[in-house]
């Protein structure tokens, strides 16, 4: 009888381990999978309602207020702004879908962005500015020079929700400190801007662990 029970426990442990491993691998794949980069304009879109700086570059980040991955993007933006020392004007535009109240938009991500010196956090009603900028993924960052030319488009994290040194962050800072570089691109790691509740989707994936 004991051997039978031990066998059942062994099977249960093996099944749990397989499920945990599968969840771990799925989460890793999710973290490493870039979002859609979109088709960004080569120059500042004339129809944009934002006013870019005339005397320095302007950075625009498009963000989903409910995307947990975007916390790292905002952290990397803070890192850039500290080191840029006033060389750039920056906007973080938070998606506000039709019918969603202001409270849905002004999350802790909004507050974190608004606390960064030199950054304006704004609501993007209906995702109009995101469409003008050609952004499809939260965390998409565009850098334009003072003449409105696109210098950089992409993400400034190396994976979903992973802060730290990465090619996008380095490219943006190099463009600011070197006075302009040829246009560069990197992959964007974040939730789809069109996703209604990305935080819930990410939580369901993590729960598989």
Backbone torsions as a table, in degrees:
resi	resn	phi	psi	omega
1	UNK	NA	-43.6	179.6
2	UNK	-61.2	-40.5	-179.5
3	UNK	-63.1	-36.9	178.4
4	UNK	-64.3	-42.5	178.9
5	UNK	-65.8	-40.9	178.7
6	UNK	-61.9	-37.3	178.3
7	UNK	-65.6	-40.2	178.5
8	UNK	-65.8	-41.4	177.6
9	UNK	-62.4	-39.0	178.9
10	UNK	-64.0	-42.7	177.9
11	UNK	-64.4	-40.6	179.8
12	UNK	-64.7	-41.6	179.1
13	UNK	-64.2	-40.5	179.5
14	UNK	-65.3	-39.7	179.2
15	UNK	-66.0	-41.6	178.6
16	UNK	-63.6	-42.7	-179.7
17	UNK	-63.2	-41.6	179.9
18	UNK	-64.1	-40.5	179.1
19	UNK	-66.4	-42.7	179.8
20	UNK	-63.9	-42.2	179.1
21	UNK	-63.9	-41.7	178.7
22	UNK	-61.8	-42.5	178.2
23	UNK	-64.7	-40.3	179.0
24	UNK	-62.1	-45.0	-179.9
25	UNK	-66.3	-37.6	178.9
26	UNK	-65.2	-42.3	179.4
27	UNK	-65.4	-40.3	177.7
28	UNK	-62.4	-41.9	178.4
29	UNK	-62.6	-40.6	179.9
30	UNK	-63.3	-44.9	-178.5
31	UNK	-64.6	-33.6	-176.4
32	UNK	-89.3	-7.8	-176.4
33	UNK	-87.1	119.6	178.8
34	UNK	-72.9	155.9	173.8
35	UNK	-86.6	178.9	178.2
36	UNK	-68.1	132.1	-177.4
37	UNK	-80.8	-25.2	-177.6
38	UNK	75.3	175.7	-179.3
39	UNK	-113.2	100.0	-174.3
40	UNK	-86.2	148.4	-178.6
41	UNK	-75.0	148.1	179.5
42	UNK	-72.9	-15.8	178.3
43	UNK	-135.2	163.4	177.2
44	UNK	-56.0	125.9	-176.9
45	UNK	-65.4	126.9	-176.3
46	UNK	-62.3	-29.5	-177.1
47	UNK	-83.1	-2.9	179.4
48	UNK	-63.2	142.6	177.8
49	UNK	-89.4	-2.9	176.8
50	UNK	-81.3	153.8	177.0
51	UNK	-110.3	104.4	179.7
52	UNK	-70.7	156.7	177.5
53	UNK	-68.0	143.4	-179.9
54	UNK	-94.0	-14.9	-174.0
55	UNK	-114.1	6.0	-179.0
56	UNK	-164.7	168.4	178.5
57	UNK	-64.3	158.5	176.5
58	UNK	-124.4	129.5	178.4
59	UNK	-107.2	137.9	176.9
60	UNK	-128.4	124.8	172.7
61	UNK	-112.9	131.3	175.9
62	UNK	-98.7	128.1	-171.8
63	UNK	-135.3	147.6	171.8
64	UNK	-97.0	122.3	-174.4
65	UNK	-66.5	-14.0	-178.6
66	UNK	-108.3	10.7	-175.4
67	UNK	-93.3	112.9	-179.4
68	UNK	-64.7	-27.4	179.1
69	UNK	-63.5	-27.1	-172.9
70	UNK	-72.4	-16.8	177.8
71	UNK	-56.3	-41.2	179.3
72	UNK	-68.0	-37.6	178.3
73	UNK	-62.0	-41.9	179.0
74	UNK	-67.5	-37.3	175.6
75	UNK	-62.1	-40.4	178.1
76	UNK	-69.1	-33.7	176.0
77	UNK	-63.5	-41.7	177.1
78	UNK	-59.6	-41.6	178.8
79	UNK	-59.7	-43.6	-179.6
80	UNK	-65.6	-46.3	-175.3
81	UNK	-63.8	-37.3	178.4
82	UNK	-62.3	-43.8	-176.2
83	UNK	-80.6	-23.4	179.3
84	UNK	-73.6	-24.3	173.8
85	UNK	52.0	53.5	174.2
86	UNK	82.0	7.0	-178.3
87	UNK	-80.9	-3.2	-174.9
88	UNK	-144.0	145.1	170.6
89	UNK	-99.8	139.2	-173.1
90	UNK	-135.5	142.3	173.4
91	UNK	-121.8	141.1	165.0
92	UNK	-117.6	115.9	-176.5
93	UNK	-101.3	116.1	-178.3
94	UNK	-97.2	125.7	-179.6
95	UNK	-56.9	132.5	171.0
96	UNK	-126.9	92.2	-179.4
97	UNK	-61.5	155.7	177.3
98	UNK	-56.5	132.4	177.7
99	UNK	90.9	-10.3	179.3
100	UNK	-88.7	134.9	-179.2
101	UNK	-74.1	166.6	179.9
102	UNK	-59.6	-35.6	-178.8
103	UNK	-62.6	-28.5	178.1
104	UNK	-68.3	-27.9	-177.1
105	UNK	-88.8	-42.5	-173.4
106	UNK	-84.8	69.1	-180.0
107	UNK	-87.7	-173.3	176.0
108	UNK	-63.7	-26.6	175.7
109	UNK	-65.6	-43.5	176.3
110	UNK	-58.0	-48.8	-177.2
111	UNK	-63.7	-37.6	178.4
112	UNK	-63.9	-42.0	179.3
113	UNK	-66.8	-42.2	-177.1
114	UNK	-65.6	-24.3	-179.7
115	UNK	-78.4	-14.0	-178.0
116	UNK	-76.0	123.7	178.3
117	UNK	-58.4	132.8	178.6
118	UNK	88.4	0.7	-177.7
119	UNK	-112.3	133.9	172.4
120	UNK	-105.9	124.7	174.3
121	UNK	-95.0	125.1	-177.1
122	UNK	-133.8	153.9	174.5
123	UNK	-84.9	136.6	177.5
124	UNK	-104.7	90.2	-175.4
125	UNK	-61.3	120.9	178.3
126	UNK	68.2	7.4	-179.7
127	UNK	72.1	23.1	-175.5
128	UNK	-63.0	-45.3	-178.8
129	UNK	-68.8	-35.9	177.3
130	UNK	-59.5	-41.3	177.9
131	UNK	-66.1	-40.8	179.3
132	UNK	-63.7	-34.8	-179.7
133	UNK	-86.0	-6.3	179.2
134	UNK	73.5	25.2	-177.2
135	UNK	-93.7	138.7	178.6
136	UNK	-124.3	-12.6	-174.7
137	UNK	-126.1	137.4	178.6
138	UNK	-62.3	132.9	-176.6
139	UNK	101.1	-8.8	177.3
140	UNK	-57.4	127.6	-175.2
141	UNK	-123.9	131.6	178.6
142	UNK	-122.2	137.8	176.8
143	UNK	-121.7	122.9	178.8
144	UNK	-113.4	144.0	175.5
145	UNK	-79.4	178.3	-175.2
146	UNK	-64.3	-20.5	178.0
147	UNK	-90.3	0.9	177.2
148	UNK	90.5	7.2	179.2
149	UNK	-83.4	138.7	179.8
150	UNK	-73.6	123.8	177.8
151	UNK	-100.1	-33.6	-175.5
152	UNK	-150.8	144.7	173.3
153	UNK	-146.2	126.8	178.8
154	UNK	156.2	-161.0	179.6
155	UNK	-98.7	158.7	179.1
156	UNK	-119.6	25.3	168.9
157	UNK	-127.3	159.3	-178.7
158	UNK	-89.1	-12.2	178.5
159	UNK	-165.8	172.4	179.8
160	UNK	-65.9	121.3	175.2
161	UNK	71.8	15.6	-176.9
162	UNK	-112.5	107.7	175.2
163	UNK	-77.7	168.0	177.2
164	UNK	122.0	174.1	-176.9
165	UNK	-54.5	135.9	178.7
166	UNK	-159.6	163.1	-173.1
167	UNK	-63.8	-38.4	-178.3
168	UNK	-66.3	-47.1	179.0
169	UNK	-59.9	-43.5	-179.3
170	UNK	-66.2	-37.1	-179.3
171	UNK	-66.2	-42.6	179.6
172	UNK	-64.0	-47.0	-178.6
173	UNK	-64.5	-39.6	178.4
174	UNK	-62.3	-40.5	179.0
175	UNK	-62.8	-38.1	-178.9
176	UNK	-73.8	-41.1	-176.5
177	UNK	-79.5	-28.2	-178.3
178	UNK	-92.4	-1.0	177.9
179	UNK	79.3	25.1	177.7
180	UNK	112.9	131.6	179.3
181	UNK	-133.2	166.1	174.6
182	UNK	-58.1	154.7	-178.1
183	UNK	-57.1	133.1	178.2
184	UNK	-126.1	159.0	178.2
185	UNK	-138.4	149.9	172.5
186	UNK	-140.3	165.7	177.2
187	UNK	-71.4	151.8	-179.8
188	UNK	-108.6	127.5	-180.0
189	UNK	-113.4	106.3	-179.1
190	UNK	-177.5	-179.1	179.4
191	UNK	-79.2	153.3	176.8
192	UNK	-65.1	133.5	178.4
193	UNK	-62.2	-26.7	-179.1
194	UNK	-80.2	-8.4	-177.6
195	UNK	-71.3	129.7	-176.9
196	UNK	-69.5	-41.4	-177.7
197	UNK	-139.2	73.3	-176.3
198	UNK	-64.5	-29.9	-179.3
199	UNK	-62.2	-40.7	179.6
200	UNK	-66.9	-38.1	179.1
201	UNK	-66.0	-41.5	178.6
202	UNK	-65.5	-39.8	179.3
203	UNK	-64.0	-39.0	179.3
204	UNK	-64.7	-38.0	178.8
205	UNK	-67.1	-44.4	179.8
206	UNK	-63.7	-32.0	-177.9
207	UNK	-63.8	-22.3	178.8
208	UNK	-61.9	-21.6	176.8
209	UNK	-69.6	NA	NA
